[in-house]
């Protein structure tokens, strides 16, 4: 009777090999996704730039841009990115950053606004007026993997203005630069308006509401917090 003898460690070796391949596939998927996103942001920047230049050089009015939107939709059916709203948003995107970015350099791939999805950029254009504040929110989106809804919560709670301002004794108890790093992880003050509790709420009600809104709570607390258990 013939029988195959498995070498010791063959199963574990295969499992490790398979895990390594899965990791490589995921890394490749992420890089491809980032490349596609970067290319899309660059395309929208170029379209916005071209429209602005046509308006300046040839006096294009809104009616011409609206015709352009319809023609683009006819040329690329099924692509929602060329809606009237989005094409005008491309123009706004270019105008918002053109004076902040050297024209020789152009839209560098290292800029945080290039690394986040277009929907996030649209939200920043709509809700945040300050250039540095927009960049900060874009950087936080990358660092924390914020969804568009989570980014909206950060903006609504004015996280940029409250970063690292909590009252602590870190400077007395920790050496620099650890004290500064610890201070920067906290906000001031925590904003629990999303709980919609009455003024005479009980502690149990607060606990239940915080657990029910755990994602918003962790975003409000700042960096370095995780929900382990109740």
N, C-alpha and C positions, 0 to 999 in steps of 0.2 A: 504494500500500500504506500503510495507516494504521499508525502505531506510536505507543505512548505513551512520552513522555520523562519519566523520573523526575527530580525536582528534586534537586540536590546536597544531601546531608545528610539526605534524607528517611528513609533506613533508620536512621541513627544517632539521628535525632530520635524516631522511633517506638520504638526500643529504650530510649531514656532514659525516654520517656513510660510504656512498659510497666513498667520497673523501678520508677518512682515509684508506679504503681498497685499493684504487688505489695507495695511497702513500706507503703502506706496500708492495704491489706487486712490485712497481718500486724499492724500496729499496732492496727487495729480488733478483730482476733481476740483479741489480747492483752488489750485493755481489756475486751472482753466476758467473757473468761475470768476476769479479776480481779474483775469485777463479780459474776459468778455465784458465785465462791468467797466473796467478801465477804458476799453475801446468804445463802449457806449457813451460814457461821460465825455470822452474826447470828441466823439461824433457830434453830440449835442452842443458842446462848446463851439465847434467849428461852424455848425449851422447857425447858432446864435450870432457868432462873429460875422458871418457872411451876410446875414440879414441886416445887422446894424450898419455894416459898410455900405450895403445897397441903399439904405435909408439916407445915409450921409452923402453918398456920391450921386445918387440918382433920384433922391427924394421919394423913395417908396413910401406909400401910405399903408394904413391898416388893411385896406381892401386888397392890395396886392399880396400882402402876407396871407390873408385869408384864402385867396386864390391858390397860393403856393401850398397851403395846407391841404386843400381839396385835391390838387394835382398829385401831391405826394401820397395821399391816401389811395388814389386811383392807381398809381404806379406800384404801390406796395400794399395791396389789399390784405386785411387781417392784422396789420400791424397798428396797434393803438397808439404807438409813440408819436405818430404824426397828427394827432388831433389838434384842433385849433388851440385849446388850452395849453397843450404840451409844447407846441412850437413857439408860442408866445413866451412860455416859461424858459425855453432855451435862450431866447433873446434876453430875458431878465437875468438868467444865470451868467451870461457873458458880461452884461453891464455891471453886475454886482462885483465882479472880480477883476475886470480888465485893468483897472487903475492900480490894483494891488499886486498884479503879477507882471513881471517884466516881459514885454512883448518878444524879446529875443529868446527868452526861455520858453514862453508859452505855458500851456497847462502841464506842468511836470507830474509824472506818475507818483512822485514822492509826496505830493500834497494830499492831506487827509480827505479832502472833498472828492478826490478821484477814486479813493479806495472804498467809499461807501455807496450804497445803491442810490439810484436816481430819486426814488421816492423819499429817501432821507434828505437828500439835497433840496428837494422841493419843499419839504417841511421846514428846513432851516431858512430857506429864502422867504417863506411866508411868515414865520414866527420870530426870527432873530434878525435884527438889523445891524448889529455890530460885527465887523469882520473878524476880530480876534475871538469873539464869543462863538461865532459860527465854527471857527477852526477848532476851538476847545471841545465843542459838542461832537464834532466829527471825529476827533481823536478819542473821545470817550466811547463813541459808538464802535470804533475799531477795537479798543482795548477790552470792552466789556461785552462785545457782541450784541449790542442793543437792537431790538426790533424797532420798527417805526413807532409802534404804540409806546414802547418803553422810552424811546427818545422824546416823544411828545410829553410823557410824564416828567422827565427830567427838565424839559424846557418850562413846563407849566409850574413846577415847583421852584423855578429859578435856581437850579443847582449850581450854575456857573457863579452866581453872586454869593452863594453860601458855602462854597468849597473851603474846607480847612479853617473855619472860623469858630468852631465849637469851643466853649470855655473848658479848659483842661489844666492839669498841672504837669503836662508832659515836659515842659521846659525845665521844671525844677527836678523832676524825677528821672529823666532820661538824658544821656549825653547827646550832643549834636554829632552827626546829623540825624540820629534816630528820633530825637524829639520832634524835629521838623517833619520827618516822614510820617510819624504817627499822627501829628496834627493834621496833615493834609488828607488823611483818610476819612476825616469826620466833617459833617456839615453842621451849620448852625442857623436856626434850630431845626429839629426834625419837624416835618410838615405832615400831619396825619389827617388833613382835611378830607382825604379820600374815604375815610371811615364813616363820615356823616353820623357821628354819635351825638346824642343829646348832651347838654351841659352836665346833667346829673347821672351820667352813665356809671355802671358798676365795673369793678376791675375785671370780672369774668367776661363782661360784654366787650371790653377793650381787647382782652386776649383772643376771644373768638373772632372778632373783626380783623385783628392783625393776622391771624392764621389764615382766614379766608382770603385776605389780600396779601399773601406772603410775597409775591413777586414785587408788588409796589413797595412793600415794607423794606425788602432788601435793597431795592434801588434807592430808597430814601436814606437808609443807614449809611450808604457809601461803600467804599472798597473794603474787601477783606471779610465780608460777612457771608455766612452760609446757614441754611436752615437744616439742622441735624435732626431734631425731634421736638416733640411738644413737652 
